[in-house]
Amino acid sequence: MASSKGKAREDVHWQLGWWELSPLLDRAHRPLAWSKSSVIFSAHHTKPLVLARHFNSSRHFELAVPQAIRLDPDSYSPPTLIYISPDDDWLFAYFSGAKDNIGCLWHRGLHLDAWTIGDSWSMAHGAGIVAAAWVTSHREWVVSDSGTASRLPPLGPTLPFNSPILLLVTESRDVNVCLLPPSVPSVKILRTSLVQSTTASESTSPPLEGTSLGGRHVCIAAAIGLSYNDPSILIAMRSHLLPPDDPSSDHPLDMVLPLDLDQPLPAAHTTSTAQSNLWEIWGEEAMIELCEVTLGKGGAPTLSTKPLPPISRPGSRIADLTFFCSQPEPPGNASPMATKDPRRQAKEQADKRGSIYLAATFINCVDYTSPPQSEVTIYSFTRNPAASSRWSLYKEHTRTFTTAVLAFLIPSPSKTNVFAGFLDLSGTYRRSKKKPHEVSIGNIVALSLPDLTNDDRWESSPIMSITDYVGRDVPAGLATSPNNVLLCMSSFTPEPRVAIHALPRRKPIPGPNAESRADLARFLAAAVLAHSSLSDIVSLLISNSSPDGLLSSSLVGAMAILENNSFGLSDVWLYEVLGVATEIARGKYLKAPDSAEKALLEAQWTSLHDMCSVATLETAFSDCRDGDSYDLEAIWQLVGLAMWFKDYLERLIKDCVTIGDNFANAQTQVSAIPRLANSSLLHFLHRYPLNNLQSTVSHVKRLRDDLKSLSPKVENAQMAKELLMDSFACSGVDVDALSSVLEEVKVISATISASELRQCLASFSPIPSLRPQIQQIVEKICSSKTVNRQKLFIKAADLVDAIYQWPAAEYAKEKDRDIVTKGVLLHRGTILRCVRCGGRYEVSDGKVGDHISLRWRAWERTWAYQCICGGSWTFSVVAP
C-alpha cells in the first residue's frame, strides 16, 4: 500500500498481488455451512473443532469430536470440509491428520445446539475426502414471478432408502456412498472406483487403486452434480500425478562419467535419463475426468459407476469446479419436439429435469509480473436420445476476465444464472484516524447461463473488507443463507475473519402486483411455506441501508402470495406471519437507539407476540377439553393461563378506554392517538387474532363456570377454583359482557378489506384509513358493561405501593415467566431460549410434574421443537 502525496495524502492506494491468490490456486479451505435453521457452522482456525452459532447471536458452541481426536488433538488439523444436509438433521465434517484421516457425522436433536455424534470412521492417507454432497428427498419451495407457489422435484435420484445419503469423493478417485439410519442400523459405506466401470454392494467392494505407470494419481479437486428428479449423479475430477510411493521404483543416479565423452553412456545412465523424463509428466493432469454414478433401486443398495469421456484442458491451472442445475420447466410449458436436431431433442427432454452445467474456473498468473487473469468455461450435459444411459457434453462458452479476479461462482435463486464474485486488482480508500472501517474490494454480479454474459436484470452488490486486510482478503470458504439473500465468507487473514455480504437482488419489475413480484416478497412467502428460518431476510429488512418502504412492501407482497396460494386455509400461514412480524419488529427494537421510537417498537413487537400467545392459549384450552368440561388434572395449568389472559384483557381494554377518551375530547385523527396503544388495536381489527381472542374468552368463561358449578373433593382443585374466582371478581373486565361485544366487533371488522389488513400487519399498527372502524370498535367496548373503570385502573398492588412504598407491581413484572405455560420459571428443569423472541421455556427433567395430565403434557410436547412464535429453541446460544 502507498499513500499519495500533496492534497490527496489521505488517500491510500492498494493492490492485489498474485501471491495473495495462493489460497484459490492451492484450494485451501476454511469451510462454512449455513443450515436451514440459520445456524452457521465453521472450522476453528487452529484446533480440530467445529464451531456453530445462530445467525442472530455472537455466542458459539462446539460440537463434540470423535474419541480419536479428543485423545490426541495435536495430531489433527481443523476440518477442511463441513456439509449440512438440506433437511437440517445431519452434519458431516472431515479432519485430516498426521496418522490417519477422520470423517464424522453428527445428528441433530430437537434444539439448535443439540448435536450428538452419529458415527465416525478413519481413512488411510491417500484416501482423504475431496468433495461431498447430500442426496435427500427434500423438495424446495419456490414462488414464480406470477406469484404461484410450487415445490420443485427432489434434487438427485429418487432414494430407495428411508433416509438421506452422503456422497464422498476421495483422493484415491473413488466415490463413497454413506447409508444412514434409520434405513440401516448404523452407518454403512459403499465404495467403488470413478475411473473404471464397476458396481459395488454391501457385500462387495473393489480394491483401492494402486500406483500406475508413471506414478500415483491423486484427486485434488472434484464437484458433484445433481439434477432434479434425475437418477444419475455426475462427478467431475481434476488429478495430480505424483511420484510412486514405492522407493524400489526409484533408480539411483550414477554420478561417474566416462573420460571419453564420445563413448555411449552406461546402462545406469540410460535408466536415469528415462526416469528424469517422468518429471515432465508429474504434476497437475491436463484433463478433467468425468463419471456417471447411479444408485440401485432394488432391495439391497448398490452403487454403479460409468466413466465418461474426459475434458482436455492442457496448460491451465484449475481453481474450482462447480455444477449448476437450472430449474425444470412446468409440464405444460414444454414445447413440442418439432426438430430432428439430436442436440435440440436432448435439450427439450432435459427441460423435464432441468439442464445441468459444469463451470471450470482457471487462474493464470502469467509471468507473475502482470495482473493475473481468470477464465471460466461452461460445459452443458444432455442425455443422448439414442442411448438414454449416456450423456453428451457440449462446450458452451468461455469468458476471460482481465480487470478483476474471479474468486467464486455460486448458484442464484433464479436457477437461470449464477452469482460471480470478483476481486478488484487495485483500489483507493480514504485514510481514517478512527478504528478500521469497511471498504469495497470487489463486487458480486449475476452472469447468465450458459453464455456468461452480465445479467442486467439483477443489481450488483459489493464485497466489503476492513482496511487492515484490504488487498489480502481472499475467500477461503463460502455459505449462502437459507433463503439465498446473504453470503457468509471466511478469509485467510492473520486473524480469522467471517463476514456477511448481501447477495444481488433482481431489479424491480414494473407493472401490476409489483409488491408480490419483488424478490424479498417471494423469498418470504417461500420460507413461510417451507417453515424455514427467516433470520437472513429479517436482517436485510431491518438494515439501516434498506430503502424506505422495503419492509412494508415485502411483507404486504408476501401475504398476498400466501393468501392466493392458501386454498382457503389462510389461518395456517397467518400464524406463521404473526411470528415473522414479531421477529422483524423485535429486531428493529433491538437495533433502535433509546428514544420514543424504541418504546413504540417495543410496544409493537410485544403486541404481536401477545397475539401469538393468545393463539397458543386457544389450542391449550381446546386440547384439554374433556367432553363438555375440562381435564381437572390440568386445572392449575389452565388456571395459570386464564389468569395471564385476564391480565392481558385488562391491558387491552385500558388501551381502548384511553383511545375512547381521546375521541370523546376531540375529533382526533388516528395519527394523533397515542402510538403505544395503536398496535394493540390490531387484535380487534384483524379477523385472525380477533377470532382467537373471542374463542379464548369463551374458553375462559366456560372454565370459570365449570369450576363454579363443581364441588371439587380434592384440596388442590378447590384452591385453584377459589384463586380463579377471586381473580375474576377483582378484574376490571367482565368476560360475560365482552363475549357479546366481540360479536358486534366482528361485524365491524368484516368491513375491512384484505389489502387493508395486510397493510396493518406490515406496519405493525392500524393504518389511518381505518379511523372510522377504530372509533366504532372503541365506542362499542367503552359504552358496554364490559368495563369497570375503578377495578381496571385501581389495583390492590397500587394501594400497597402507596402505603408501604413497596414496588409490588414492579416486583411482579420482573418475575421470570415461562413463554409457553405463562407460569413462573421454577428452574427445576432445563431452560430453553427462543432465538426469535428471546422467550424462555422450562422443560421438565422427568422428576418434576409427573402428576400432570396426559392432555396437558401432549399439548406441551407440541412446543418442544419450536416456540409459540415459531422460533427455534436453543440451550446455550442466547439471542440478543
N, C-alpha and C positions, 0 to 999 in steps of 0.2 A: 504494500500500500504506500501511497505517496500523497503528500499534501501539496496542492498547487500554491503558487506564490501570489503576492500582491493582495488585491481585494478579495480574491477567492481563496484566501488562506484557510478558511474554514471548510472548504470542500476537500473531501478525501476521495481519491481515485483508487479503485481496487480492480484486480484482475484474477480470473480463474485459471490457475496453472494446470498443465496436463497431469502433474503428479498428484493433484487433489482428486483426480478421477480414478485413481487406482482401486477404490472400493467397487466401482462399477465394473472395471475390467477384470478384477480378481473375484468378482461375485461374492464379496464378503457381505455378511448379513447381520443385522440386529433385528430379528424378526418381531413382527407385531401381528395381533389378531384382534378384531373388534366383533364381539358377539352380538346376537340378536337382542339380548337384554341390555346392551350398551355397556358391557364390561370390556375394558381394554387389557389384553394380555401382552406382556413384553418380557424380554430377556434381561436378567440382571447383567450389568456391564462387566463384572469380574467373577461372579460366582455361578455355579450351575443351578440356578433357580429360575422359576417362572413367577413373575410378579403380576399382579392384577389390581385394577382399581375401577370403580364405576366412573363413568364419564363426568358425573356431577360432583365427584369427590376428588380430593388430592391425597387421600389416605390409601396406601397399598396394603394388600395382604399377599402372603406367599402360599404357593401350592406345595403340598408335601412332595418329597422326592423319593425315588426308589432307595432301597436299603443300601445298594452298592454305592450310590452317590453319597448317601448320608454318612457312611463309614469312611469314605476316602474322597472328600470333596475336592482336594487339590489335584486329583488325577483326571478331573473332567472339566471341560470348558463350558461357558454359558451356552444355552440352547441356540442352535442355528436354524431350527425350523419350529414354528408354532402354528397349528391349524385348529380352528374351531369348527365343529360340524354345523350345518345350516339350521338344524333343529335345536341347537344350543345345549345338547345333552352330553357331548363328548369333546375332549380336547386332547390333541396329540402334540408332543414335543420330542425333539431329537437332540441328544447330547453326545458329542464326540469326546473321546478320552484317550489317555496315554496307553492303556492296556486293552480296552475294548470300547465299543460304542453302545449307547443305550437308547432305546425308544420307550416312551412311557405314554400310557393312556389314562386320563382322568375321567370320572363320571360325575355329573352334577347332581346334587340333591335338590331339595325344594327351594333353597335360598341361593342368592347370588354368589356367596362365598363358601358354599358347602360343596367342596370338591374332594373326592376321595380317589385314590389310585385304583383303577380297574385292573390294570396289568402292566407289566414292563418286561422287556427282554433285551438281551445283549446281542451285539453283532460284531463280527470279526472286522479287523482293518481290511479295507478294500471292498467292503460291502455296506458302507455307510449310506444314509439316506440323502438323496439329492433333491427330490421333489415329492410332494404329497397332495392328495385331493380326496374329498369326501364324496361318496355316492349315496344319496338318500332318496326317499320318496317325497321329500319336501317339495311343495309347489308354491311358487311365488305369486303374490297378488300384484296386479298391475292395473292402472287406470288409463284408458286411451285418451286421446285429445278430445274426443266427443263426450267424455265423462262416463264411459261404460267400464265397469269393474269386471275383471275376469281373473282366472288363475291359469298360469302357464303350466304346460306339462312338466313332469319331473325332468330335471337336468341329468341326463345319463340314462343308462339302461334300466328297464323295469327289474327290480330286485326279486330274485327267487327266495330271498331270506326275509326274516321278520324284523330286521334291524339294519342300521346303516353299515356300510363297509368303508374301509380305508385303503386307498391305493398308495403304494410307495414305490418310487423308482430309486434304485440303488446304484452305487458307483460301479458295481460289477455288471451293469447293464441288464439287470433283472427287474421284474415287477413283482411286488409282494401284495397280496390281497389279504387284508386282515378282516376276519369274520368276528363280529362282536356279539355278546349276549344281547337279548335272550335267545337268538337263533341258535346259539351254541352255548354249552355250559361255561366255557372260558374262551379266551381269545385264541383263534386258530389262524394260521398263516399259510396261504398257498403261494408258492413261488415258481416262476418259470422265466425263461430267457426272452429277451426282447430282440435278439439278433438272429434267432432261428425259430422256425415254426414248431411249436411244442404245445402240449396240453398237460396240465397238472391237476391233481385232485388231492383230497385229504390223505390218501394212501400213497401217492406217488409225487415225487418232486425231483426235477432234473438237477444234476450236479452244477456247482458254480463253474463259470467259465474260467479256464486256466490261461496260462501265458501262451500267446500265439506267436507266429513267426514275426520277428522284429521287436517284440516286447509285449507289454501288458496294456490292454485298453481299459481306461477309467473314465466313466461318465462324469463330466464336470458341470453340465447344465442340462436341464430337462424341463419339459412342460407337458401337462396332462390336459387333453381336450375332451370336453363333454358337450354333446348337443342334445336338444330337447327330445325326449322320448325315443332316443336312438340306442339300439343295442350295442353299438360299437364304441370303444374308447380309443382315442388317438393319443400316441405318445411320441414326442419329438426329443431327440437327444443330440448333444454335442460332446465328443470324447477327446481325451488326450491319449496319445501313445507314449507310454513310459518305458524305460529300460526294464528288462526282466529282473525279477527279484532273486532268481537263482544265481549265486555267484559263480557256479560252474560254467555258466554260459558266457562269462567274461573271458576274453583272451588277453593274456599278458603281452605287453609290448616289449619287443626286443630292442634295446637301445643301442646295440652294437651294429655299426655299419661296416661294410667291406671296404678295404683300401681302394680297390678299383671300382669306381662308381659306375663303370660301363657294364659291370657284371650284373646278371639278374639278381633280384632280391631273394633272400631265403624264404622258405615256405611260411615261416613265422611272420615275416613282414607282410606277405601277401594276405594272410588271415587278418592281421591287424588293420590293413587298409580296408578290407571288406567290412570289418567291424566299425571303423570310423565312418563309413558311409551311412551307417544306421543313424548317426547323429542328425542327418538331414531329414529323416522322417519322424524322429521323435518330436513330440510337442502336440499342439492342437491340430486335430484332423480337419481336413478341408472339406467336410461334408456334414450335413445334418441327417442323422438316421431317423427313420420313421417306422412305426409299428402299430398294427391294429390289435386291440385286446378285446376279447369277448368273454362274458360270463355265462356258464352253462345254466339252463333253466330247469334241469332235471331235479330229482330228489337230492342227489349228492352234489355239492358245489364243485364246479370245475372251472378251470381258467385256461384259455387258449390264446396264443399269440400268433400273428402272421406278419412278418416284416414287409414293409412297402419300399418301393424304390427310393433311395436317398436323394437329398437335395445337395448338389455340388456347389460349394461356396469357397473356392481357394483364395488364399491371401488376405482374409479378413478375420479380425478377432471379434468373437461374439460377445455381446454384453448381456443379452437377455433373449429368452424365447417365451412367447405368450400366445395362448389360444384365446380366440374370441368367438362367441356364438351369437348370431342375430336372432331376434325374436321370431318365432314361426308365425306365418300368416293364418288368420282365421279360416276355417274350412270353406266358407262361402266366397272368400276373396281370391282364391287361386284361379289363375287364368287357364283356359283350355290349352292343351299342348297341340298347337296347330303347326308347329315347325318340326322338321326332321333333323335339325341340328342336334347331335348327341349331347353336346355341352349344354344347349338350351333345355333339352329334355331333363337332363340331370339336375339343372338348376331349379326347374319348376317342381321336380319331385322333392327337392330339398326344402321347398317352401313349407312343407308339412312339418319339418323338424327344425327349420332354421339353418342358415348357412353357417359353416364353421371355417374360421380363418386362422392361419398361423402367422404371427408377426415375429420376424427375426431382426433384432437390433444389433448394430455393429458400431464400434467407435474406433476411429483411426487417428492416432496421434501424429501421423505423417512422419516428419523428421524431428519431432519434439522441439522445434523452434517456431513453427507456425501454429495457429489455433487448431485445436482438434476438430475433426469432422465426425458427425454421426449420420448413420444411414439406417433406414428401416425398409424391409421388403415384406410385402403381404402376399401370402400364398392361400389360395382357396381350395377346399376339399369338396368334391362332389362324388356321389356314388355313380359308378359306371352302370348305365341301364342294361348293358349286355351281361354283366356279372354283378349281381346285387351285393355280393360279399366283398367286392373290391372297391377301391377308391381311386379317383382320378385327381391329380394335382395340377393346379394352374398357377403360374406366377402372375399375379395381378398387377402390382405396381411397386416401384422403388422410388423413394424420395430421400435426397441428401440434404442435410442441414449444415450450413457453414457459419451462420451468425449466432448460433446458440447450440448447446449440447443437449441432446435428447436424453433425459435422465430416467424416464419411466413411461410405460403405457399401461393404462388400467381401463376396465370396462366402464361404459357410461350407462345410465339408467335407460336411455332410449333404445339401446341394443343395435342402433344403426350407425353408431360412430364410436370412437374411443377418445379418452382423455389422455393427452400427451403433456408431460411435464418437461419444460425446457429451462436450463440454467443459462443465465447471461454470461458471456465471456468476460465482460468488464462492466463497470458502472461507477457512479459517483454518489456520494451522500454527504450531507452537511454534518460536520463535527458538532457534538453537543457536550457541554460540561456536565450534563446530568447523567444518570445511570444509562447503561446501554439501551438503545432504542431499536425498534424494528425498521428494517429497510427491505425493499424488494430486490430479490436476487434472480428472479425468473418469473415465469407465468405458466398457467395450465390452460390449454386450449383444446377445443374439440376438433378431431380430424375425422372426416367421413370414411366409411369403409365401402369398397376396398381401394378407392383411388387416393386416399390420404390427403385430400385437399382440405383446407380450412373450412369448417362448417360455420358459415356466417349467421346461422340461426341461433347460435349459442354465444353467450358472453365469455370472456376470458376472466380468470381470477389470478391474483398474484401469489407467488411463493415468497414468504417472508422469512427473514433471518434477523438475528440481532447483530449489532455492529461488531461485537467481539469475534464473531465467527464468519463474517462475510467473506466470500471467496473460498471458504473451506467447508461450507455446509452442503455436503453431498448426501443424497438419500441413501440410507442403508437398510431401511425397512418401511413397508407401506401397508396400510389397512384402511379400507373405506368403511364409513359408518353404516349402520343397518339400513338406512334409507337413502344412501348414496348422495348425501349432501355435504359431507365433510371428509377430509382425508387426514389420517394420522401418519406422521412421518418421523422416523428416527434417523439420526445422523452420526457419522464418525467424527464427532468433535471431541476435544480434550475432555470436556465434561459431558457425560451422556445427556442428550437432549431429545425430547419428544415434543413435536409441535403439531398443532391442529390448523389445517388450512381449509378454506371454503372451496368447494368444487364449483366449476362453472354451472350456471343456470341458463335455461333457454330464455331468449328474449320474449317479452310479452307478445301474445298473439292477439292482434286486433279482431274485433267482431263481437257478436253477441256471446253472452255467457263467458266473458273473458276471465272472470274470477275463478270459475270451475275448470278452466283450461290451463291455468298457471301451474308451473311445476310444483311449487310447495303445496298447493291445494291438493293436487293429485297424489303427491307423496304422503301427505297427512291422511287422506282417505284410505290409501292402500295400507298404511301402517295400522290404522284402526281396525280394518278388516282382518289383517294378519295377526292382530294382538301383539305387535312388535313394539319395542321401546321407541319413544318419540323424543328422546333427550337431544339427539342431534338436530332435529328440526326446531325444537323449542329453543335451543341455543342460538340458532340463526335468527329466529323471530324476535327474541328479546335483546339481540345485539344492538349496541349503540350505533353501529354502522348501517343497520337495516333502514330502508327508506320508510317514510311516514305512510301509514296505511297498509303496509305489507302484512302486519299481524292480523288486522281485521279482515282484509280481503282474503287471506289464506284460509282463515277459519270459516268464513262465510262460504267460500268455494268448496271446501272440504265437506261441510254439512250439506250443501246442495247435492254433491256427488253421492254422499251416503244416503240421502233421502231418496234420490232417484234409483238407487240400487238396493233399497231395503225390502222391496216386495211386501210392503205393509207391516213389516216388523221393525218399525223405527225405534221402539224402546230399547232394543238390543244395542244399537250403536249410540243412542243418546246418552246412555250411562257411560260409555267409553269417552264420549265427547266431554262430558262433565269432568271426568278425570283429567283429560288433556287440558281443558281450560283452567283447572285448578293448578296444574303443573306450570303452565305459562304465567298465570297471574302471580303465583308464588315466586317463580324465577325473576319476574320483574320487581317484585317486592324486595327480594334479597339483594338485587343489584342497585336499587334506588338509594340515593343519599337520604339522610334523615331530614324529612320535610313533611309538609302536609300531603304531598303526593305519595310518600311512603305509607302514611296512615291510611290513605284511600286504598292503595294496593293491598294492604293487609286486610282491610275490611272486605275487599272484593274476593280475595282468594279464600278467606275463611267462610264467606257466604257460599261460594261454590263448593267448598269442602263439606259444609253442613248439608247441602243438597245431596251429596254422595252418602252422607251419614244417614239421612232420612230414608233414602232408598234402601240402605242396608238394614235399618230397623224394620222396615216394612217386610222384608224377606224373613227376618228373625221371628217376628210375630206369626207370620204365615206358617213357617216351618215348625213352630212349637204349638200349633193348634192340635188339640186332642179332641176330635169330634166338634161339639158345639162350645167347648171350653178350652182352656189352655193347660199344658202339662205343669202340674203343681211341683214336680221335681225340679223344674227350671224357674221356680217362682222368684227367687232372689235375682236371677239374671234378668228376667223380664221386668221386674220392678225397677232395677237399675236403669234399664233402657227407657222405661216410661218416665222416670224422674229426670233423666237427661233431656228427653223430648219435651217435658213440661217446661224446663228452663229455657229450651230453645224457642218454644212457642211464646214465652213471655218476652224474650228479646225481639222476636219478630213483630209482635203486637205493639211493643214500645215504639219501634220504628214507624209503624203505621200511625200511631197516635201523634207522634212528633210531626210527621208529614201532614196529617189531617189538621193540626193546629195551624200550620203554615198556610194551608189552603184557606182556612177559615179567616185568618187575619188579613190576607191579601190575595190577589189573583197571581199566585206565584207560578212562574214557569218551572218546568222540570229541572232546568239547569240551575235554578236557584234553590231547589230543595237540597237539604244537607246531603252531600255526596256520599258520606259514610253510610247513610241509611238507604241510599239508592239501590245498592247491589242486592240487599235483602229482599227487595220487591220482586225480584225475578221468580221467587218461589210462588208468587200469586199470578204472575203474568204468563209464564211458560207452562204449557199444558203438562209436560212430563213431570217436573218437580211438584206441580200442583196436584196431580193425581196421586203421587207418592205421599204428599202431605195429607191429603184427605183420607187415604187408606190407612195411614198410620194413626191419625186421630180416631178413626173408627176402631182400630185395634186397641188403642189405649183405653178408650171409653168402654169397650167390651170387657177388657181385662179388669178394669175398676168395678164394673157392675157384677162380673162373675165373682170376684173376691168379696164384694159387699154382700152378696146373697149366700155365700158359703159360710159354714162354721168349721173352720179347719181344726182338726183334732191335734195336729202336730204343732208344737210351740213355734217351730221355725216358720211355718206358713202363717201362723197367727201374727207374728211380729212383722212379717213382710206386708200382710194385709193392713195392719194399723199404720205402718210407715207410709204406704201408698195413699191411704185415706187422708191422713194428716197433711201430706204434701199437696194433694189436690184441694183440700179445704182451705189452705193458705195461698193458693195460686190466684193470680190476678186475671187468669184466662178461664172462662167457662167452656169446657170442651163440648158440652151438650149444645150450647148455642153456636159454637164455632162450626159444628158439623153442618148445620143448616145454612150458615152464612157461606161456607165454602161451595155449596151447591150454586148459590147465586153468583159467586165469584167465577165459577167455571163458565157460566153463561157469558159473562163479560169477556173472559179470556178467549172464548171461542171466536170473538170478532177480530182478533189479531191475526194477521196473515202470517204464513210460514216464513216469508222473507224477512218480516219484521222480527220474528222470534229468533231467526238466525243472527240478525244484526245485534240483538240484545245479548245473546250468548257470546258473540265475538267481541263485544265491547265490555263484557262483564257487568253491565248495568243497563237499565231501561234507556231507550233512545227517546229524544224529545218528542217525536211524533206520537208517542203513547200517553201524552199527558191526559187526554180525556179518560182513557181506561184506568189510569192510575188514580185519578180523582174519584171515579166511581167506586173502585175497589176500596179505597181508603174510607170513603164515606159509608159504604156498606158495613165495614168492620167497626168503625168508631161509633156508629149510631145503633149498633146492635147491643144485645145484652151480653156479648162475649167479654167485654172489657170491664173490669173492676179497678178503676184508677188508683184507689187507695192501696189495695193489695199489690197492684202492679208496680207502683213507684216507691212504696214504702215497705221495706223488708225488715224482719226482726234483726238481721245482722247489722243493718244500718243503725238501729237503735242501740245495739250493743256497742258499736263503734263510738257513738256519740257519748255514751255514759262512761265507758271504761277506757276510751281511747285505744281500743284494741282492734287492729285491722283484720277482723274475721273474714270479711269478704275477700280481701286480697290474699289471705292465707288459703282460703278455699280455692281461689283461682289458680294458685301456684301448685296445687297438688298434681302429681303425675296422674294422667288419665290414660287408660287403655283406648287406643284408637278404634278398636273393634267392639269391645264389650261395654265401653263407656264407663267402666268401673275404675277404681283406684289401682294403680300398679302395686302389687304386693311384693314384687321382687323375690318370689319363691320359685320361679321357673326361668326359662330363657327369654330375654328381652330382644325382640326383633325391631328393626327400624326400617321404615319405608323410604326408599330413595327418591320418591316423587313428592310426598307431602311432609316427610320428616316425622310422621306419627309413629308411636311405639305400641307394640303388641306383645303381651306376655303369654308365652306358650307353656302350658303345664308340663312339668317334668315327669308326670306319671304317678307321683305320690300325692299331689295336691288335687283336690277336686274330683276324686274318684266317684263321689256320690252324684255328680252332675248327670242329668238325664241324657239319654241317648239322642233325643231330638236336638237338644242344645249342643251336644258335642258334635253331632253331624253338621249342624249349621256352622259352628266354629271351624270345622275342618275345611269348609269351602274357602276360608280365608287363609289357609296355611300357605298357599302358593303366592297370593298377591294381596295387597292392602285393599281397603274398601274404595280407594280412589283409582285402583288399577295398577298401582306401582308395585315393584318387587321388594321383597324383604331381604335384609342382609343382617349378619351378625356383627361384623366389625367395620364395614365401610359406612361411615357416618355421613349422611347428606348434610350439606351446609345449612 
